[in-house]
Amino acid sequence: MATELLTSIPCRTCAKRKHMEVKCRVEILNTRVVVHVELYCSHCGALRAEAVLALSEREFSWH
C-alpha cells in the first residue's frame, strides 16, 4: 500500500504520473546496517526523494 502511494506521486520535472519507482539498497558495514531508499521517475530519471538510515547491530534485528 505504501509503495502504491509513493509510486502514484507525479514527477516535478516531467509531470508524469505512475512513473515513480522506489529503489532500496541495504549495506552491512561491520556492526552497522545502512539502508538507502530512493524515489525517482522512471520516465525522466529525476530524483524526487532519498533517505539513508544507519542502524547499529543493537538497533537492528533480523526477522
CHARMM internal coordinates of N, CA and C (Angstrom, degrees):
IC EDIT
DIST 1 N 1 CA 1.4471
DIST 1 CA 1 C 1.5331
ANGL 1 N 1 CA 1 C 110.82
DIST 1 C 2 N 1.3281
ANGL 1 CA 1 C 2 N 117.85
DIHE 1 N 1 CA 1 C 2 N -45.57
DIST 2 N 2 CA 1.4653
ANGL 1 C 2 N 2 CA 120.44
DIHE 1 CA 1 C 2 N 2 CA 179.72
DIST 2 CA 2 C 1.5195
ANGL 2 N 2 CA 2 C 110.66
DIHE 1 C 2 N 2 CA 2 C -63.64
DIST 2 C 3 N 1.3343
ANGL 2 CA 2 C 3 N 116.92
DIHE 2 N 2 CA 2 C 3 N -39.20
DIST 3 N 3 CA 1.4635
ANGL 2 C 3 N 3 CA 120.10
DIHE 2 CA 2 C 3 N 3 CA 179.42
DIST 3 CA 3 C 1.5251
ANGL 3 N 3 CA 3 C 110.57
DIHE 2 C 3 N 3 CA 3 C -65.09
DIST 3 C 4 N 1.3361
ANGL 3 CA 3 C 4 N 117.69
DIHE 3 N 3 CA 3 C 4 N -39.71
DIST 4 N 4 CA 1.4656
ANGL 3 C 4 N 4 CA 120.96
DIHE 3 CA 3 C 4 N 4 CA 178.10
DIST 4 CA 4 C 1.5187
ANGL 4 N 4 CA 4 C 110.88
DIHE 3 C 4 N 4 CA 4 C -62.57
DIST 4 C 5 N 1.3243
ANGL 4 CA 4 C 5 N 116.88
DIHE 4 N 4 CA 4 C 5 N -39.72
DIST 5 N 5 CA 1.4553
ANGL 4 C 5 N 5 CA 121.16
DIHE 4 CA 4 C 5 N 5 CA 178.64
DIST 5 CA 5 C 1.5251
ANGL 5 N 5 CA 5 C 110.65
DIHE 4 C 5 N 5 CA 5 C -65.68
DIST 5 C 6 N 1.3242
ANGL 5 CA 5 C 6 N 117.11
DIHE 5 N 5 CA 5 C 6 N -45.90
DIST 6 N 6 CA 1.4645
ANGL 5 C 6 N 6 CA 120.83
DIHE 5 CA 5 C 6 N 6 CA 179.99
DIST 6 CA 6 C 1.5208
ANGL 6 N 6 CA 6 C 112.20
DIHE 5 C 6 N 6 CA 6 C -63.78
DIST 6 C 7 N 1.3237
ANGL 6 CA 6 C 7 N 117.22
DIHE 6 N 6 CA 6 C 7 N -41.48
DIST 7 N 7 CA 1.4652
ANGL 6 C 7 N 7 CA 120.24
DIHE 6 CA 6 C 7 N 7 CA -176.35
DIST 7 CA 7 C 1.5239
ANGL 7 N 7 CA 7 C 112.72
DIHE 6 C 7 N 7 CA 7 C -74.86
DIST 7 C 8 N 1.3353
ANGL 7 CA 7 C 8 N 119.06
DIHE 7 N 7 CA 7 C 8 N -12.79
DIST 8 N 8 CA 1.4651
ANGL 7 C 8 N 8 CA 121.09
DIHE 7 CA 7 C 8 N 8 CA 178.36
DIST 8 CA 8 C 1.5290
ANGL 8 N 8 CA 8 C 112.56
DIHE 7 C 8 N 8 CA 8 C -89.28
DIST 8 C 9 N 1.3334
ANGL 8 CA 8 C 9 N 118.32
DIHE 8 N 8 CA 8 C 9 N -4.94
DIST 9 N 9 CA 1.4632
ANGL 8 C 9 N 9 CA 122.27
DIHE 8 CA 8 C 9 N 9 CA 178.19
DIST 9 CA 9 C 1.5267
ANGL 9 N 9 CA 9 C 108.82
DIHE 8 C 9 N 9 CA 9 C -67.38
DIST 9 C 10 N 1.3450
ANGL 9 CA 9 C 10 N 118.16
DIHE 9 N 9 CA 9 C 10 N 132.99
DIST 10 N 10 CA 1.4640
ANGL 9 C 10 N 10 CA 119.14
DIHE 9 CA 9 C 10 N 10 CA 178.47
DIST 10 CA 10 C 1.5238
ANGL 10 N 10 CA 10 C 111.85
DIHE 9 C 10 N 10 CA 10 C -72.65
DIST 10 C 11 N 1.3047
ANGL 10 CA 10 C 11 N 115.80
DIHE 10 N 10 CA 10 C 11 N 150.08
DIST 11 N 11 CA 1.4620
ANGL 10 C 11 N 11 CA 121.96
DIHE 10 CA 10 C 11 N 11 CA 177.83
DIST 11 CA 11 C 1.5274
ANGL 11 N 11 CA 11 C 109.31
DIHE 10 C 11 N 11 CA 11 C -73.43
DIST 11 C 12 N 1.3286
ANGL 11 CA 11 C 12 N 117.21
DIHE 11 N 11 CA 11 C 12 N 137.02
DIST 12 N 12 CA 1.4711
ANGL 11 C 12 N 12 CA 121.41
DIHE 11 CA 11 C 12 N 12 CA 178.29
DIST 12 CA 12 C 1.5293
ANGL 12 N 12 CA 12 C 111.81
DIHE 11 C 12 N 12 CA 12 C -75.80
DIST 12 C 13 N 1.3118
ANGL 12 CA 12 C 13 N 116.98
DIHE 12 N 12 CA 12 C 13 N -22.64
DIST 13 N 13 CA 1.4649
ANGL 12 C 13 N 13 CA 120.60
DIHE 12 CA 12 C 13 N 13 CA -177.04
DIST 13 CA 13 C 1.5271
ANGL 13 N 13 CA 13 C 111.98
DIHE 12 C 13 N 13 CA 13 C -86.77
DIST 13 C 14 N 1.3298
ANGL 13 CA 13 C 14 N 117.46
DIHE 13 N 13 CA 13 C 14 N -51.39
DIST 14 N 14 CA 1.4687
ANGL 13 C 14 N 14 CA 120.00
DIHE 13 CA 13 C 14 N 14 CA -175.92
DIST 14 CA 14 C 1.5323
ANGL 14 N 14 CA 14 C 113.20
DIHE 13 C 14 N 14 CA 14 C -109.77
DIST 14 C 15 N 1.3346
ANGL 14 CA 14 C 15 N 118.06
DIHE 14 N 14 CA 14 C 15 N -4.40
DIST 15 N 15 CA 1.4732
ANGL 14 C 15 N 15 CA 124.54
DIHE 14 CA 14 C 15 N 15 CA 177.19
DIST 15 CA 15 C 1.5331
ANGL 15 N 15 CA 15 C 114.17
DIHE 14 C 15 N 15 CA 15 C 64.80
DIST 15 C 16 N 1.3182
ANGL 15 CA 15 C 16 N 117.97
DIHE 15 N 15 CA 15 C 16 N 14.71
DIST 16 N 16 CA 1.4646
ANGL 15 C 16 N 16 CA 120.58
DIHE 15 CA 15 C 16 N 16 CA 177.28
DIST 16 CA 16 C 1.5277
ANGL 16 N 16 CA 16 C 109.81
DIHE 15 C 16 N 16 CA 16 C -76.05
DIST 16 C 17 N 1.3037
ANGL 16 CA 16 C 17 N 116.61
DIHE 16 N 16 CA 16 C 17 N 141.40
DIST 17 N 17 CA 1.4622
ANGL 16 C 17 N 17 CA 122.23
DIHE 16 CA 16 C 17 N 17 CA 174.86
DIST 17 CA 17 C 1.5284
ANGL 17 N 17 CA 17 C 108.69
DIHE 16 C 17 N 17 CA 17 C -101.30
DIST 17 C 18 N 1.3196
ANGL 17 CA 17 C 18 N 115.40
DIHE 17 N 17 CA 17 C 18 N 157.04
DIST 18 N 18 CA 1.4709
ANGL 17 C 18 N 18 CA 122.39
DIHE 17 CA 17 C 18 N 18 CA 176.67
DIST 18 CA 18 C 1.5251
ANGL 18 N 18 CA 18 C 113.19
DIHE 17 C 18 N 18 CA 18 C 65.60
DIST 18 C 19 N 1.3228
ANGL 18 CA 18 C 19 N 117.90
DIHE 18 N 18 CA 18 C 19 N 19.86
DIST 19 N 19 CA 1.4623
ANGL 18 C 19 N 19 CA 120.57
DIHE 18 CA 18 C 19 N 19 CA 178.08
DIST 19 CA 19 C 1.5209
ANGL 19 N 19 CA 19 C 112.54
DIHE 18 C 19 N 19 CA 19 C -113.20
DIST 19 C 20 N 1.3401
ANGL 19 CA 19 C 20 N 117.61
DIHE 19 N 19 CA 19 C 20 N 1.07
DIST 20 N 20 CA 1.4566
ANGL 19 C 20 N 20 CA 120.23
DIHE 19 CA 19 C 20 N 20 CA -179.97
DIST 20 CA 20 C 1.5253
ANGL 20 N 20 CA 20 C 109.77
DIHE 19 C 20 N 20 CA 20 C -75.58
DIST 20 C 21 N 1.3100
ANGL 20 CA 20 C 21 N 115.85
DIHE 20 N 20 CA 20 C 21 N 138.05
DIST 21 N 21 CA 1.4595
ANGL 20 C 21 N 21 CA 121.50
DIHE 20 CA 20 C 21 N 21 CA 178.00
DIST 21 CA 21 C 1.5168
ANGL 21 N 21 CA 21 C 109.23
DIHE 20 C 21 N 21 CA 21 C -128.44
DIST 21 C 22 N 1.3230
ANGL 21 CA 21 C 22 N 115.13
DIHE 21 N 21 CA 21 C 22 N 149.71
DIST 22 N 22 CA 1.4593
ANGL 21 C 22 N 22 CA 121.72
DIHE 21 CA 21 C 22 N 22 CA 179.14
DIST 22 CA 22 C 1.5225
ANGL 22 N 22 CA 22 C 107.96
DIHE 21 C 22 N 22 CA 22 C -108.00
DIST 22 C 23 N 1.3286
ANGL 22 CA 22 C 23 N 115.92
DIHE 22 N 22 CA 22 C 23 N 127.29
DIST 23 N 23 CA 1.4589
ANGL 22 C 23 N 23 CA 121.39
DIHE 22 CA 22 C 23 N 23 CA 177.73
DIST 23 CA 23 C 1.5267
ANGL 23 N 23 CA 23 C 107.27
DIHE 22 C 23 N 23 CA 23 C -117.88
DIST 23 C 24 N 1.3140
ANGL 23 CA 23 C 24 N 116.64
DIHE 23 N 23 CA 23 C 24 N 129.19
DIST 24 N 24 CA 1.4627
ANGL 23 C 24 N 24 CA 121.26
DIHE 23 CA 23 C 24 N 24 CA -178.27
DIST 24 CA 24 C 1.5257
ANGL 24 N 24 CA 24 C 109.32
DIHE 23 C 24 N 24 CA 24 C -126.81
DIST 24 C 25 N 1.3323
ANGL 24 CA 24 C 25 N 115.73
DIHE 24 N 24 CA 24 C 25 N 135.76
DIST 25 N 25 CA 1.4660
ANGL 24 C 25 N 25 CA 121.03
DIHE 24 CA 24 C 25 N 25 CA 178.81
DIST 25 CA 25 C 1.5228
ANGL 25 N 25 CA 25 C 107.97
DIHE 24 C 25 N 25 CA 25 C -134.04
DIST 25 C 26 N 1.3126
ANGL 25 CA 25 C 26 N 116.81
DIHE 25 N 25 CA 25 C 26 N 133.57
DIST 26 N 26 CA 1.4664
ANGL 25 C 26 N 26 CA 122.22
DIHE 25 CA 25 C 26 N 26 CA 179.60
DIST 26 CA 26 C 1.5233
ANGL 26 N 26 CA 26 C 108.63
DIHE 25 C 26 N 26 CA 26 C -115.93
DIST 26 C 27 N 1.3292
ANGL 26 CA 26 C 27 N 116.13
DIHE 26 N 26 CA 26 C 27 N 130.57
DIST 27 N 27 CA 1.4622
ANGL 26 C 27 N 27 CA 121.93
DIHE 26 CA 26 C 27 N 27 CA 177.27
DIST 27 CA 27 C 1.5224
ANGL 27 N 27 CA 27 C 108.61
DIHE 26 C 27 N 27 CA 27 C -120.54
DIST 27 C 28 N 1.3048
ANGL 27 CA 27 C 28 N 116.31
DIHE 27 N 27 CA 27 C 28 N 140.47
DIST 28 N 28 CA 1.4597
ANGL 27 C 28 N 28 CA 121.27
DIHE 27 CA 27 C 28 N 28 CA 173.98
DIST 28 CA 28 C 1.5220
ANGL 28 N 28 CA 28 C 106.77
DIHE 27 C 28 N 28 CA 28 C -111.36
DIST 28 C 29 N 1.3195
ANGL 28 CA 28 C 29 N 115.34
DIHE 28 N 28 CA 28 C 29 N 112.86
DIST 29 N 29 CA 1.4627
ANGL 28 C 29 N 29 CA 122.48
DIHE 28 CA 28 C 29 N 29 CA -177.15
DIST 29 CA 29 C 1.5226
ANGL 29 N 29 CA 29 C 108.82
DIHE 28 C 29 N 29 CA 29 C -117.71
DIST 29 C 30 N 1.3076
ANGL 29 CA 29 C 30 N 116.57
DIHE 29 N 29 CA 29 C 30 N 103.79
DIST 30 N 30 CA 1.4715
ANGL 29 C 30 N 30 CA 122.34
DIHE 29 CA 29 C 30 N 30 CA -177.28
DIST 30 CA 30 C 1.5247
ANGL 30 N 30 CA 30 C 110.41
DIHE 29 C 30 N 30 CA 30 C 52.56
DIST 30 C 31 N 1.3225
ANGL 30 CA 30 C 31 N 118.64
DIHE 30 N 30 CA 30 C 31 N -108.24
DIST 31 N 31 CA 1.4705
ANGL 30 C 31 N 31 CA 120.91
DIHE 30 CA 30 C 31 N 31 CA -178.26
DIST 31 CA 31 C 1.5216
ANGL 31 N 31 CA 31 C 111.82
DIHE 30 C 31 N 31 CA 31 C -105.61
DIST 31 C 32 N 1.3273
ANGL 31 CA 31 C 32 N 117.66
DIHE 31 N 31 CA 31 C 32 N 17.40
DIST 32 N 32 CA 1.4641
ANGL 31 C 32 N 32 CA 121.47
DIHE 31 CA 31 C 32 N 32 CA -179.31
DIST 32 CA 32 C 1.5233
ANGL 32 N 32 CA 32 C 110.74
DIHE 31 C 32 N 32 CA 32 C -120.05
DIST 32 C 33 N 1.3205
ANGL 32 CA 32 C 33 N 115.08
DIHE 32 N 32 CA 32 C 33 N 146.89
DIST 33 N 33 CA 1.4550
ANGL 32 C 33 N 33 CA 121.94
DIHE 32 CA 32 C 33 N 33 CA 172.73
DIST 33 CA 33 C 1.5276
ANGL 33 N 33 CA 33 C 106.43
DIHE 32 C 33 N 33 CA 33 C -113.49
DIST 33 C 34 N 1.3284
ANGL 33 CA 33 C 34 N 116.48
DIHE 33 N 33 CA 33 C 34 N 124.65
DIST 34 N 34 CA 1.4610
ANGL 33 C 34 N 34 CA 121.32
DIHE 33 CA 33 C 34 N 34 CA -178.74
DIST 34 CA 34 C 1.5282
ANGL 34 N 34 CA 34 C 108.04
DIHE 33 C 34 N 34 CA 34 C -116.55
DIST 34 C 35 N 1.3346
ANGL 34 CA 34 C 35 N 116.14
DIHE 34 N 34 CA 34 C 35 N 124.59
DIST 35 N 35 CA 1.4603
ANGL 34 C 35 N 35 CA 122.31
DIHE 34 CA 34 C 35 N 35 CA -179.34
DIST 35 CA 35 C 1.5308
ANGL 35 N 35 CA 35 C 108.26
DIHE 34 C 35 N 35 CA 35 C -112.09
DIST 35 C 36 N 1.3354
ANGL 35 CA 35 C 36 N 116.48
DIHE 35 N 35 CA 35 C 36 N 123.27
DIST 36 N 36 CA 1.4672
ANGL 35 C 36 N 36 CA 122.65
DIHE 35 CA 35 C 36 N 36 CA 177.30
DIST 36 CA 36 C 1.5304
ANGL 36 N 36 CA 36 C 107.17
DIHE 35 C 36 N 36 CA 36 C -108.65
DIST 36 C 37 N 1.3225
ANGL 36 CA 36 C 37 N 117.49
DIHE 36 N 36 CA 36 C 37 N 127.96
DIST 37 N 37 CA 1.4627
ANGL 36 C 37 N 37 CA 122.01
DIHE 36 CA 36 C 37 N 37 CA 177.85
DIST 37 CA 37 C 1.5233
ANGL 37 N 37 CA 37 C 108.30
DIHE 36 C 37 N 37 CA 37 C -126.49
DIST 37 C 38 N 1.3273
ANGL 37 CA 37 C 38 N 116.81
DIHE 37 N 37 CA 37 C 38 N 131.18
DIST 38 N 38 CA 1.4629
ANGL 37 C 38 N 38 CA 122.15
DIHE 37 CA 37 C 38 N 38 CA 178.57
DIST 38 CA 38 C 1.5220
ANGL 38 N 38 CA 38 C 109.61
DIHE 37 C 38 N 38 CA 38 C -127.66
DIST 38 C 39 N 1.3188
ANGL 38 CA 38 C 39 N 116.04
DIHE 38 N 38 CA 38 C 39 N 139.92
DIST 39 N 39 CA 1.4571
ANGL 38 C 39 N 39 CA 123.00
DIHE 38 CA 38 C 39 N 39 CA 173.22
DIST 39 CA 39 C 1.5264
ANGL 39 N 39 CA 39 C 106.10
DIHE 38 C 39 N 39 CA 39 C -115.28
DIST 39 C 40 N 1.3372
ANGL 39 CA 39 C 40 N 116.70
DIHE 39 N 39 CA 39 C 40 N 115.41
DIST 40 N 40 CA 1.4620
ANGL 39 C 40 N 40 CA 119.91
DIHE 39 CA 39 C 40 N 40 CA -175.62
DIST 40 CA 40 C 1.5252
ANGL 40 N 40 CA 40 C 110.71
DIHE 39 C 40 N 40 CA 40 C -138.17
DIST 40 C 41 N 1.3260
ANGL 40 CA 40 C 41 N 115.53
DIHE 40 N 40 CA 40 C 41 N 161.91
DIST 41 N 41 CA 1.4604
ANGL 40 C 41 N 41 CA 122.03
DIHE 40 CA 40 C 41 N 41 CA -179.87
DIST 41 CA 41 C 1.5272
ANGL 41 N 41 CA 41 C 109.44
DIHE 40 C 41 N 41 CA 41 C -88.14
DIST 41 C 42 N 1.3160
ANGL 41 CA 41 C 42 N 117.19
DIHE 41 N 41 CA 41 C 42 N 124.06
DIST 42 N 42 CA 1.4644
ANGL 41 C 42 N 42 CA 120.45
DIHE 41 CA 41 C 42 N 42 CA 179.35
DIST 42 CA 42 C 1.5312
ANGL 42 N 42 CA 42 C 111.28
DIHE 41 C 42 N 42 CA 42 C -77.60
DIST 42 C 43 N 1.3269
ANGL 42 CA 42 C 43 N 117.71
DIHE 42 N 42 CA 42 C 43 N -12.39
DIST 43 N 43 CA 1.4634
ANGL 42 C 43 N 43 CA 121.40
DIHE 42 CA 42 C 43 N 43 CA 179.34
DIST 43 CA 43 C 1.5275
ANGL 43 N 43 CA 43 C 111.49
DIHE 42 C 43 N 43 CA 43 C -81.98
DIST 43 C 44 N 1.3570
ANGL 43 CA 43 C 44 N 117.19
DIHE 43 N 43 CA 43 C 44 N -51.15
DIST 44 N 44 CA 1.4731
ANGL 43 C 44 N 44 CA 119.68
DIHE 43 CA 43 C 44 N 44 CA -176.79
DIST 44 CA 44 C 1.5284
ANGL 44 N 44 CA 44 C 113.16
DIHE 43 C 44 N 44 CA 44 C -113.01
DIST 44 C 45 N 1.3410
ANGL 44 CA 44 C 45 N 117.76
DIHE 44 N 44 CA 44 C 45 N -9.71
DIST 45 N 45 CA 1.4579
ANGL 44 C 45 N 45 CA 121.35
DIHE 44 CA 44 C 45 N 45 CA 177.49
DIST 45 CA 45 C 1.5200
ANGL 45 N 45 CA 45 C 115.82
DIHE 44 C 45 N 45 CA 45 C 85.86
DIST 45 C 46 N 1.3360
ANGL 45 CA 45 C 46 N 117.47
DIHE 45 N 45 CA 45 C 46 N 2.77
DIST 46 N 46 CA 1.4660
ANGL 45 C 46 N 46 CA 120.80
DIHE 45 CA 45 C 46 N 46 CA -178.57
DIST 46 CA 46 C 1.5306
ANGL 46 N 46 CA 46 C 110.97
DIHE 45 C 46 N 46 CA 46 C -67.94
DIST 46 C 47 N 1.3152
ANGL 46 CA 46 C 47 N 115.49
DIHE 46 N 46 CA 46 C 47 N 137.61
DIST 47 N 47 CA 1.4617
ANGL 46 C 47 N 47 CA 121.68
DIHE 46 CA 46 C 47 N 47 CA 177.83
DIST 47 CA 47 C 1.5195
ANGL 47 N 47 CA 47 C 108.44
DIHE 46 C 47 N 47 CA 47 C -85.91
DIST 47 C 48 N 1.3282
ANGL 47 CA 47 C 48 N 117.29
DIHE 47 N 47 CA 47 C 48 N 122.60
DIST 48 N 48 CA 1.4682
ANGL 47 C 48 N 48 CA 121.56
DIHE 47 CA 47 C 48 N 48 CA -178.51
DIST 48 CA 48 C 1.5205
ANGL 48 N 48 CA 48 C 111.06
DIHE 47 C 48 N 48 CA 48 C -91.90
DIST 48 C 49 N 1.3281
ANGL 48 CA 48 C 49 N 116.63
DIHE 48 N 48 CA 48 C 49 N -41.02
DIST 49 N 49 CA 1.4633
ANGL 48 C 49 N 49 CA 120.52
DIHE 48 CA 48 C 49 N 49 CA -179.08
DIST 49 CA 49 C 1.5185
ANGL 49 N 49 CA 49 C 109.19
DIHE 48 C 49 N 49 CA 49 C -158.88
DIST 49 C 50 N 1.3238
ANGL 49 CA 49 C 50 N 114.95
DIHE 49 N 49 CA 49 C 50 N 153.77
DIST 50 N 50 CA 1.4558
ANGL 49 C 50 N 50 CA 119.62
DIHE 49 CA 49 C 50 N 50 CA 173.73
DIST 50 CA 50 C 1.5178
ANGL 50 N 50 CA 50 C 108.55
DIHE 49 C 50 N 50 CA 50 C -147.57
DIST 50 C 51 N 1.3177
ANGL 50 CA 50 C 51 N 114.83
DIHE 50 N 50 CA 50 C 51 N 151.87
DIST 51 N 51 CA 1.4608
ANGL 50 C 51 N 51 CA 120.95
DIHE 50 CA 50 C 51 N 51 CA 179.23
DIST 51 CA 51 C 1.5183
ANGL 51 N 51 CA 51 C 108.73
DIHE 50 C 51 N 51 CA 51 C -144.25
DIST 51 C 52 N 1.3202
ANGL 51 CA 51 C 52 N 115.38
DIHE 51 N 51 CA 51 C 52 N 146.56
DIST 52 N 52 CA 1.4576
ANGL 51 C 52 N 52 CA 121.68
DIHE 51 CA 51 C 52 N 52 CA 176.41
DIST 52 CA 52 C 1.5164
ANGL 52 N 52 CA 52 C 106.94
DIHE 51 C 52 N 52 CA 52 C -128.61
DIST 52 C 53 N 1.3137
ANGL 52 CA 52 C 53 N 115.53
DIHE 52 N 52 CA 52 C 53 N 127.70
DIST 53 N 53 CA 1.4589
ANGL 52 C 53 N 53 CA 121.97
DIHE 52 CA 52 C 53 N 53 CA 179.55
DIST 53 CA 53 C 1.5198
ANGL 53 N 53 CA 53 C 107.94
DIHE 52 C 53 N 53 CA 53 C -121.60
DIST 53 C 54 N 1.3190
ANGL 53 CA 53 C 54 N 116.52
DIHE 53 N 53 CA 53 C 54 N 122.77
DIST 54 N 54 CA 1.4657
ANGL 53 C 54 N 54 CA 121.31
DIHE 53 CA 53 C 54 N 54 CA 178.88
DIST 54 CA 54 C 1.5204
ANGL 54 N 54 CA 54 C 108.67
DIHE 53 C 54 N 54 CA 54 C -114.36
DIST 54 C 55 N 1.3181
ANGL 54 CA 54 C 55 N 115.78
DIHE 54 N 54 CA 54 C 55 N 126.10
DIST 55 N 55 CA 1.4601
ANGL 54 C 55 N 55 CA 121.41
DIHE 54 CA 54 C 55 N 55 CA -178.67
DIST 55 CA 55 C 1.5181
ANGL 55 N 55 CA 55 C 110.10
DIHE 54 C 55 N 55 CA 55 C -123.46
DIST 55 C 56 N 1.3125
ANGL 55 CA 55 C 56 N 115.71
DIHE 55 N 55 CA 55 C 56 N 143.12
DIST 56 N 56 CA 1.4620
ANGL 55 C 56 N 56 CA 119.31
DIHE 55 CA 55 C 56 N 56 CA 174.62
DIST 56 CA 56 C 1.5236
ANGL 56 N 56 CA 56 C 108.56
DIHE 55 C 56 N 56 CA 56 C -80.03
DIST 56 C 57 N 1.3099
ANGL 56 CA 56 C 57 N 116.27
DIHE 56 N 56 CA 56 C 57 N 170.17
DIST 57 N 57 CA 1.4665
ANGL 56 C 57 N 57 CA 121.08
DIHE 56 CA 56 C 57 N 57 CA -179.79
DIST 57 CA 57 C 1.5270
ANGL 57 N 57 CA 57 C 110.96
DIHE 56 C 57 N 57 CA 57 C -59.83
DIST 57 C 58 N 1.3142
ANGL 57 CA 57 C 58 N 117.89
DIHE 57 N 57 CA 57 C 58 N -35.94
DIST 58 N 58 CA 1.4699
ANGL 57 C 58 N 58 CA 121.29
DIHE 57 CA 57 C 58 N 58 CA 179.38
DIST 58 CA 58 C 1.5201
ANGL 58 N 58 CA 58 C 112.81
DIHE 57 C 58 N 58 CA 58 C -69.35
DIST 58 C 59 N 1.3359
ANGL 58 CA 58 C 59 N 116.76
DIHE 58 N 58 CA 58 C 59 N -34.27
DIST 59 N 59 CA 1.4632
ANGL 58 C 59 N 59 CA 121.19
DIHE 58 CA 58 C 59 N 59 CA -177.20
DIST 59 CA 59 C 1.5220
ANGL 59 N 59 CA 59 C 113.05
DIHE 58 C 59 N 59 CA 59 C -79.13
DIST 59 C 60 N 1.3174
ANGL 59 CA 59 C 60 N 117.43
DIHE 59 N 59 CA 59 C 60 N -17.47
DIST 60 N 60 CA 1.4559
ANGL 59 C 60 N 60 CA 121.91
DIHE 59 CA 59 C 60 N 60 CA -174.34
DIST 60 CA 60 C 1.5197
ANGL 60 N 60 CA 60 C 109.67
DIHE 59 C 60 N 60 CA 60 C -113.66
DIST 60 C 61 N 1.3180
ANGL 60 CA 60 C 61 N 117.12
DIHE 60 N 60 CA 60 C 61 N 135.06
DIST 61 N 61 CA 1.4647
ANGL 60 C 61 N 61 CA 119.92
DIHE 60 CA 60 C 61 N 61 CA 175.04
DIST 61 CA 61 C 1.5239
ANGL 61 N 61 CA 61 C 108.73
DIHE 60 C 61 N 61 CA 61 C -132.59
DIST 61 C 62 N 1.3195
ANGL 61 CA 61 C 62 N 116.84
DIHE 61 N 61 CA 61 C 62 N 139.31
DIST 62 N 62 CA 1.4642
ANGL 61 C 62 N 62 CA 122.62
DIHE 61 CA 61 C 62 N 62 CA 178.88
DIST 62 CA 62 C 1.5187
ANGL 62 N 62 CA 62 C 108.66
DIHE 61 C 62 N 62 CA 62 C -84.34
DIST 62 C 63 N 1.3260
ANGL 62 CA 62 C 63 N 116.43
DIHE 62 N 62 CA 62 C 63 N 135.76
DIST 63 N 63 CA 1.4719
ANGL 62 C 63 N 63 CA 121.12
DIHE 62 CA 62 C 63 N 63 CA 177.48
DIST 63 CA 63 C 1.5021
ANGL 63 N 63 CA 63 C 109.56
DIHE 62 C 63 N 63 CA 63 C -121.22
END
COOR INIT
IC SEED 1 N 1 CA 1 C
IC BUILD
